[in-house]
Amino acid sequence: MNILNHETVRELFNAFYPFFVTGLCLVAFAITYYLIPKVLWVSKEKKLTAPVNDRSAHVFETPSFGGVAFFITLILIISLLQSLRLNYVGSHIIAAITILFMVGLKDDLVVSTARIKLIGQITAACFLVFSPEMQLNSLHGFWGVYEIPEILGYSMNVFIVVALINAYNLIDGIDGLASMLGIVIAGVYAYIFFETGNSYFVLISVTIVGVLAAFLRFNFSRGERKIFMGDSGSLVIGLLLAFLTLKILVMEPHTGLMQEGHSPANRILLISVVLFLPVFDTLRVMLLRLIDKRSPFSADRNHIHHVLLDLGFSHFRASASLALLNLLVVAIYSYASTRLTNLWLSFGVVLIYALTFFIFSKLKISTQNTARPTHSSPKVKGVKVGERSQMKEEYSS
């Protein structure tokens, strides 16, 4: 039996769909788990480690090339999925991933300018946006809007992809946060695609879950096995989450899911809650910087994970708490979406964002009022002991 023959693969897939999905997640986990130690060894042999500075979360030089393992695993699995011939967008995904991986890898090695990263992101976005299956031509009645001009649909798609890539990149500030949020987001998307019969996108979603679950083991390590995903990882995962988000927006209404009250008009609201933490955190820090009359792209310690670390949370507790918060927001929305109209549901989502902003503003003020001076603290490799909340923010000046 030739397992690479597309007819054979399709037969196995149709006969054992639940096992195929579970197995693919485990395969993604296993490949990533196998590759990361190899990447660690090469990084340390060649002394390719992230230096410690006054904004680092780590006190020891650590490799930041987890994205290399991500890239190899994703290319292998997506290439295999092409054998199913469930969807022809796979070749476009491979091209987009390759472009962003190279941009991110360059940034991890020698630091790229914001301009180069933006050009790479827009180029990668175009491979997805101009795929026939990804064309956005209707908002399905969101705030009374149905058909939209073709050029507006393309522009919205490019903006969504680039914005989400950067939002996910910026949330990668402490151990486990980007991975846990990625697992939550991809897991929710997997459920939606399963319910709507989009098998190919279920497989992409569970592949992301498997990759990030394997990475967590090493990201939380305190020894020689610790690694960061780096820009090469966060840009690629951000791209894939943006790709799944576009599919949510453009897919045809599905009667099975719609009978439960989840109207197509609410899709923009749906993605705003599934992607709650990355979107909320990015909007929040940019707003605070503008209020302070600074560039919205300047670096500071206003991210919500900074607030939790200043309250004494460990990296694991902060990451797990924020991932659970994202899941809670999705659950609240899921309950409300079957009972409220599009207009009232929109007010509800805005209220959630505003209330969360208010809560974290109060928490930020409380940490500033109780902050203790650390100027006399001893230093470890350039970082003051006790400054666990000083971290690296993924950005380019």
C-alpha positions as CSV (number, residue, x, y, z in Angstrom):
1,M,0.0,0.0,0.0
2,N,1.5,3.3,-1.1
3,I,0.6,5.7,1.7
4,L,1.6,8.7,-0.4
5,N,-1.0,7.9,-3.0
6,H,-3.7,10.5,-2.6
7,E,-6.5,8.0,-3.1
8,T,-5.1,5.8,-0.3
9,V,-4.7,8.7,2.0
10,R,-8.2,9.9,1.3
11,E,-9.6,6.5,2.0
12,L,-7.8,6.3,5.3
13,F,-8.8,9.9,6.1
14,N,-12.5,9.2,5.4
15,A,-12.6,5.9,7.3
16,F,-10.7,7.0,10.4
17,Y,-11.4,10.8,10.5
18,P,-11.3,11.3,14.4
19,F,-8.2,9.1,14.7
20,F,-6.6,10.9,11.7
21,V,-7.1,14.3,13.4
22,T,-5.8,13.1,16.7
23,G,-2.9,11.3,15.1
24,L,-1.9,14.3,13.1
25,C,-1.7,16.4,16.3
26,L,0.5,13.8,17.9
27,V,2.7,13.6,14.9
28,A,3.2,17.4,14.9
29,F,4.0,17.1,18.6
30,A,6.5,14.3,18.1
31,I,8.3,15.8,15.2
32,T,8.7,19.2,17.0
33,Y,9.7,17.5,20.3
34,Y,12.4,15.5,18.4
35,L,13.7,18.5,16.4
36,I,14.0,21.1,19.2
37,P,16.9,19.4,21.0
38,K,18.8,19.3,17.6
39,V,18.2,23.0,17.2
40,L,19.4,23.6,20.7
41,W,22.6,21.7,20.1
42,V,23.4,23.5,16.9
43,S,22.6,26.9,18.5
44,K,24.9,26.4,21.4
45,E,27.7,24.9,19.3
46,K,27.6,28.0,17.1
47,K,27.0,30.3,20.1
48,L,23.7,31.5,18.6
49,T,22.0,32.6,21.8
50,A,19.8,35.6,22.8
51,P,21.9,38.1,24.8
52,V,20.7,39.3,28.1
53,N,19.8,43.0,28.4
54,D,18.0,45.3,30.9
55,R,14.6,44.3,29.4
56,S,15.1,40.6,29.3
57,A,13.0,38.1,31.1
58,H,15.8,35.6,31.2
59,V,19.1,35.8,33.2
60,F,21.1,33.3,31.0
61,E,21.8,33.5,27.3
62,T,19.2,31.3,25.6
63,P,18.7,30.2,22.0
64,S,15.8,31.8,20.2
65,F,15.4,29.4,17.2
66,G,12.3,27.4,18.1
67,G,10.9,28.6,14.9
68,V,13.3,26.4,13.0
69,A,11.6,23.3,14.4
70,F,8.2,24.9,13.7
71,F,9.1,25.5,10.1
72,I,10.4,22.0,9.4
73,T,7.4,20.4,11.1
74,L,4.8,22.6,9.3
75,I,6.3,22.2,5.9
76,L,6.4,18.4,6.3
77,I,2.8,18.1,7.5
78,I,1.3,20.6,5.1
79,S,3.1,18.9,2.2
80,L,1.6,15.6,3.3
81,L,-1.8,17.1,3.6
82,Q,-1.6,18.1,0.0
83,S,-1.9,14.4,-0.8
84,L,-5.5,14.5,0.5
85,R,-6.4,17.1,-2.1
86,L,-9.0,18.5,0.3
87,N,-7.9,22.0,-0.5
88,Y,-5.5,23.7,-3.0
89,V,-4.4,26.6,-0.8
90,G,-1.6,24.5,0.8
91,S,1.0,25.6,-1.8
92,H,0.2,29.2,-1.0
93,I,0.6,28.5,2.7
94,I,4.0,26.9,2.2
95,A,5.2,30.0,0.1
96,A,3.9,32.4,2.8
97,I,5.4,30.5,5.7
98,T,8.8,30.3,3.9
99,I,8.9,34.0,3.3
100,L,8.1,34.9,6.9
101,F,10.4,32.2,8.3
102,M,13.3,33.7,6.4
103,V,12.4,37.3,7.6
104,G,12.1,36.1,11.2
105,L,15.3,34.0,11.0
106,K,17.3,37.0,9.8
107,D,15.8,39.1,12.7
108,D,16.8,36.4,15.2
109,L,20.3,36.3,13.8
110,V,21.2,39.9,13.0
111,V,18.1,42.0,13.7
112,S,15.9,43.2,10.8
113,T,14.5,46.7,10.3
114,A,10.8,47.3,10.8
115,R,10.6,48.1,7.1
116,I,12.0,44.8,5.9
117,K,9.7,42.9,8.3
118,L,6.7,44.8,7.0
119,I,7.6,44.1,3.4
120,G,8.0,40.5,4.2
121,Q,4.6,40.4,6.0
122,I,2.8,42.1,3.2
123,T,4.4,39.8,0.6
124,A,3.4,36.7,2.6
125,A,-0.1,38.1,3.2
126,C,-0.6,38.4,-0.6
127,F,0.0,34.7,-1.1
128,L,-3.0,34.1,1.1
129,V,-5.2,37.1,0.2
130,F,-5.1,36.4,-3.5
131,S,-6.0,32.7,-3.1
132,P,-9.5,32.3,-4.7
133,E,-10.8,30.6,-1.5
134,M,-9.7,33.5,0.7
135,Q,-11.6,36.3,-1.1
136,L,-13.7,38.4,1.2
137,N,-16.7,39.9,-0.6
138,S,-19.4,40.0,2.1
139,L,-19.8,40.9,5.8
140,H,-23.0,38.8,5.9
141,G,-25.0,41.6,7.4
142,F,-22.7,42.9,10.1
143,W,-24.1,46.2,11.1
144,G,-26.3,46.0,8.0
145,V,-23.4,45.6,5.6
146,Y,-23.6,42.7,3.1
147,E,-21.7,43.0,-0.2
148,I,-18.4,44.9,-0.2
149,P,-16.2,46.1,-3.1
150,E,-13.5,43.7,-4.2
151,I,-10.7,46.1,-3.5
152,L,-12.0,46.7,0.0
153,G,-12.1,43.0,0.6
154,Y,-8.5,42.6,-0.4
155,S,-7.4,45.6,1.7
156,M,-9.2,44.3,4.7
157,N,-7.6,40.8,4.3
158,V,-4.1,42.3,4.0
159,F,-4.7,44.5,7.1
160,I,-6.0,41.6,9.1
161,V,-3.1,39.3,8.2
162,V,-0.4,41.9,8.9
163,A,-2.1,43.2,12.1
164,L,-2.5,39.6,13.6
165,I,1.1,38.6,12.7
166,N,2.3,41.6,14.7
167,A,-0.2,41.3,17.5
168,Y,1.0,37.6,18.1
169,N,4.6,38.7,17.7
170,L,4.2,41.3,20.4
171,I,2.4,39.0,22.9
172,D,5.5,36.7,22.9
173,G,7.0,38.5,25.9
174,I,7.2,35.8,28.6
175,D,7.6,32.0,28.8
176,G,4.6,30.1,27.6
177,L,2.3,33.0,26.8
178,A,2.4,33.0,23.0
179,S,2.2,29.2,23.0
180,M,-0.7,28.9,25.4
181,L,-2.7,31.5,23.6
182,G,-1.9,29.9,20.3
183,I,-3.2,26.6,21.6
184,V,-6.4,28.2,22.8
185,I,-7.0,30.1,19.5
186,A,-6.1,27.1,17.3
187,G,-8.2,24.8,19.5
188,V,-11.3,27.0,19.2
189,Y,-10.8,27.3,15.5
190,A,-10.5,23.6,15.2
191,Y,-13.9,23.1,16.9
192,I,-15.5,25.7,14.6
193,F,-14.1,24.1,11.5
194,F,-15.1,20.7,12.7
195,E,-18.7,21.8,13.2
196,T,-18.8,23.5,9.8
197,G,-17.3,20.5,7.9
198,N,-14.0,22.3,6.9
199,S,-11.8,19.2,7.4
200,Y,-8.6,20.7,5.9
201,F,-8.7,23.6,8.3
202,V,-9.3,21.3,11.2
203,L,-6.1,19.6,10.3
204,I,-4.1,22.8,10.1
205,S,-5.5,23.9,13.5
206,V,-4.6,20.7,15.3
207,T,-1.1,20.8,13.7
208,I,-0.6,24.2,15.3
209,V,-1.8,22.8,18.7
210,G,0.7,19.9,18.4
211,V,3.6,22.1,17.5
212,L,3.0,24.6,20.3
213,A,2.3,21.9,22.9
214,A,5.7,20.3,22.2
215,F,7.4,23.7,22.4
216,L,6.0,24.4,25.8
217,R,8.0,21.7,27.4
218,F,11.3,23.4,26.3
219,N,10.1,27.0,26.7
220,F,9.4,26.4,30.4
221,S,12.6,24.5,31.0
222,R,15.0,26.1,33.5
223,G,18.1,24.3,32.3
224,E,20.1,23.7,29.2
225,R,17.0,22.6,27.3
226,K,15.3,26.1,27.4
227,I,14.6,27.8,24.1
228,F,12.5,30.7,22.8
229,M,10.4,30.6,19.6
230,G,12.0,33.8,18.3
231,D,10.7,35.9,15.5
232,S,11.1,32.9,13.1
233,G,8.5,31.1,15.3
234,S,6.1,33.9,16.3
235,L,5.8,35.3,12.8
236,V,5.0,31.9,11.3
237,I,2.5,30.9,13.9
238,G,0.9,34.4,13.7
239,L,0.6,34.0,9.9
240,L,-1.2,30.6,10.3
241,L,-3.6,32.0,12.9
242,A,-4.3,34.9,10.6
243,F,-4.9,32.4,7.7
244,L,-7.4,30.5,9.8
245,T,-9.1,33.8,10.8
246,L,-9.5,34.7,7.1
247,K,-11.2,31.4,6.5
248,I,-13.7,32.1,9.3
249,L,-14.5,35.4,7.7
250,V,-14.9,34.1,4.1
251,M,-16.5,30.7,4.5
252,E,-20.1,30.2,3.4
253,P,-22.9,30.2,6.0
254,H,-23.4,26.7,7.5
255,T,-26.8,25.6,8.5
256,G,-25.7,23.3,11.3
257,L,-23.9,25.9,13.2
258,M,-26.3,28.7,12.3
259,Q,-29.2,26.7,13.8
260,E,-27.5,27.2,17.2
261,G,-27.9,31.0,16.8
262,H,-24.3,31.8,15.6
263,S,-25.3,34.2,12.8
264,P,-22.8,34.8,10.0
265,A,-23.3,38.6,10.7
266,N,-21.4,38.0,14.0
267,R,-18.2,36.6,12.4
268,I,-16.1,39.8,13.0
269,L,-17.3,39.7,16.6
270,L,-16.4,36.0,16.8
271,I,-12.8,36.5,15.7
272,S,-12.5,39.6,18.0
273,V,-13.1,37.3,21.0
274,V,-11.2,34.3,19.8
275,L,-8.2,36.6,19.3
276,F,-9.1,38.6,22.4
277,L,-5.7,38.7,24.2
278,P,-3.4,39.5,21.3
279,V,-5.8,42.1,19.9
280,F,-6.7,43.7,23.2
281,D,-3.0,43.9,24.4
282,T,-1.9,45.5,21.1
283,L,-4.7,48.1,21.1
284,R,-4.1,48.8,24.8
285,V,-0.3,49.5,24.6
286,M,-0.7,51.6,21.5
287,L,-3.4,53.7,23.1
288,L,-1.3,54.2,26.2
289,R,1.7,55.3,24.1
290,L,-0.4,57.7,22.1
291,I,-1.8,59.2,25.4
292,D,1.7,59.6,26.6
293,K,2.5,61.4,23.2
294,R,4.9,58.7,22.2
295,S,5.2,56.5,19.0
296,P,2.7,53.6,19.2
297,F,5.6,51.4,18.1
298,S,8.0,52.5,20.9
299,A,9.0,50.0,23.6
300,D,7.8,50.0,27.2
301,R,6.5,47.8,30.0
302,N,2.7,48.4,29.5
303,H,1.8,44.9,28.2
304,I,-0.7,43.0,30.4
305,H,1.8,40.3,31.1
306,H,4.1,43.0,32.6
307,V,1.3,43.9,35.0
308,L,0.8,40.4,36.2
309,L,4.5,39.8,36.6
310,D,4.7,43.1,38.7
311,L,2.0,41.6,40.9
312,G,4.2,38.7,41.7
313,F,3.0,36.1,39.2
314,S,5.4,33.6,37.8
315,H,5.7,33.2,34.0
316,F,3.7,30.0,34.1
317,R,0.9,31.6,36.3
318,A,0.8,34.7,34.2
319,S,0.6,32.8,30.9
320,A,-1.9,30.3,32.1
321,S,-4.1,33.1,33.7
322,L,-4.2,35.1,30.4
323,A,-4.9,32.0,28.3
324,L,-7.8,31.1,30.6
325,L,-9.0,34.7,30.4
326,N,-9.1,34.4,26.6
327,L,-11.0,31.1,26.9
328,L,-13.5,32.7,29.4
329,V,-14.2,35.6,27.0
330,V,-14.9,33.0,24.2
331,A,-17.3,31.1,26.5
332,I,-19.1,34.3,27.5
333,Y,-19.5,35.3,23.8
334,S,-20.7,31.8,22.9
335,Y,-23.4,32.0,25.5
336,A,-24.5,35.5,24.6
337,S,-24.4,35.0,20.8
338,T,-27.4,32.7,20.9
339,R,-29.5,35.3,22.9
340,L,-28.5,38.7,21.6
341,T,-28.9,40.5,18.3
342,N,-25.9,41.6,16.3
343,L,-26.1,45.2,17.6
344,W,-26.4,44.2,21.3
345,L,-23.7,41.6,20.9
346,S,-21.4,44.3,19.4
347,F,-22.0,46.4,22.5
348,G,-21.3,43.4,24.7
349,V,-17.9,42.8,23.0
350,V,-17.0,46.5,23.3
351,L,-17.9,46.3,27.0
352,I,-15.7,43.3,27.6
353,Y,-12.7,45.1,26.0
354,A,-13.5,48.3,28.0
355,L,-13.9,46.5,31.3
356,T,-10.7,44.5,30.8
357,F,-8.9,47.8,30.0
358,F,-10.2,49.3,33.2
359,I,-9.2,46.3,35.3
360,F,-5.7,46.2,34.0
361,S,-5.3,50.0,34.4
362,K,-6.2,49.7,38.0
363,L,-3.8,46.8,38.5
364,K,-1.1,48.8,36.8
365,I,-1.6,51.7,39.2
366,S,-1.6,49.4,42.2
367,T,1.8,47.9,41.1
368,Q,3.3,51.4,40.6
369,N,2.1,52.4,44.1
370,T,3.6,49.4,45.8
371,A,6.8,49.2,43.7
372,R,10.0,48.9,45.6
373,P,13.3,50.4,44.5
374,T,15.7,47.9,43.1
375,H,18.7,50.1,42.4
376,S,20.9,48.4,45.0
377,S,20.0,44.8,43.9
378,P,22.9,42.6,42.8
379,K,23.1,41.8,39.1
380,V,23.3,38.6,37.3
381,K,24.7,38.9,33.8
382,G,23.5,42.4,33.4
383,V,20.0,41.8,34.9
384,K,19.1,42.9,38.5
385,V,17.9,40.1,40.7
386,G,14.2,40.5,41.4
387,E,13.5,42.1,38.0
388,R,11.7,39.1,36.7
389,S,9.2,41.3,35.0
390,Q,11.8,43.0,32.8
391,M,11.4,41.2,29.5
392,K,12.1,41.2,25.8
393,E,9.4,42.7,23.7
394,E,9.5,41.5,20.1
395,Y,9.7,44.7,18.1
396,S,12.0,46.6,15.7
397,S,12.9,50.2,16.1
